[in-house]
Amino acid sequence: MMDASGSQHPLDDWDDISDSEFLNIPSEEESIESQLPLNIETDGKHPVNFDKPSASSSLHNCSKKALKQEAVKTDDVKGLKRKSLHENSFSPMQRFRKRHLSVTLLCEQTWCEMKSVYNLLKPHIKRKEMQRTEVRIGQEIHLSRELEIQDVVPVDIRTREDGEAVKLLNMLHMIPLLEAGQRVREFPVFGVQEGVFIMGVIDELMYNQKGELVINELKTRRQNSLPSSAQDKVNCFQVGLYKLLFDGLVRGEMKKDHVFSHLKLHSAQILGAGVQAHAKNLGVHATTFEELVETLLITVSCSDLPCIDLLQIEYFHQGSNGPIGTRVAPFDEAQIRGELQGYLSYWTGQREPKGVDIEEAWKCRSCLYEEICEWRKNRFTVSDQQAAHSSSHL
Ligand code: SF4
């Protein structure tokens, strides 16, 4: 099995990583790695600290102070006010110049919406997170799993349409393999939900012994234990969202015009020679980007593939290179859609961003934005006032 790579393209829109990771902003935070909490999990695509942290170290506080000073300086010098959290003239989608949202970003939002916004405002901090040892190990484990069943074939790409075409060709290559009962890895999915284009990459798709189509999401962990319930909630949302997107594709809900209009891609763009040659090798006949999109959408919706039957999360220990356990995630479509609607209402400009609830204030103690977070400051001011008010009535 082959896997074409379009990684030469600087802005890989289909990768399940938010665009911010690709911004080349130098980091002055040399000591971030050493002050991050120990409970770390990675899916090889994005690092998320989802476990309840231990108490903050003084080094941690030190780095946060540096971040606070840096934030003030950056705001002054670069006029970051344009991207202020409370600027209402444009929606966050427009302000952050996003044509789509990734499943990764929406999962970060599930943990703390305010943090996902700061990740975009401070991309160098996010980039630093991506360089952490546990994230790198997680990425290596994912890559070695992928290479177990497929090769990487470099394809020369010249345009944005070429880059997206390679991902569509990957899907076209994997669909018949999956129909034949083989397992496939790194399967791209996309769809429009609540008017927003969403993209993701499913780790693994396979049939189990009962003949059910299963999503298997690999999570590598530094700790040899299952995750906290807070993290579990995020992981279940992630696989649930993959199911929504995959099912929408096989049901034929996705239209080609959605791809062109949301992603601002040219339907008539002639595919580059490298992409056309690769398509030919796979038995796909397409000269323009539109022809390829049409082929993909017809192939997936007319295939024998069913909707996803089972959502599974596989936890794997980085240190021992062995399994921790597998969790079957529940799927309640109405609930997932309701959650998604709530998250998207921020991106489409219907409301201001929110931080964590008071019951989850422990998340702030391991958050790099603790010192500058407006939500946290306001929340503590309100709780201090409430405490003062209560004590004055004693
Ligand atoms: S400090 Fe708390 S509320 Fe603010 S971004 Fe971090 S986790 Fe969210």
Residues whose N, C-alpha, C, O or C-beta is under 5 A from the ligand:
A	BS01	SF4	C112 M114 K115 G355 V356 K363 C364 C367 Y369 E370 C373 W375 R376
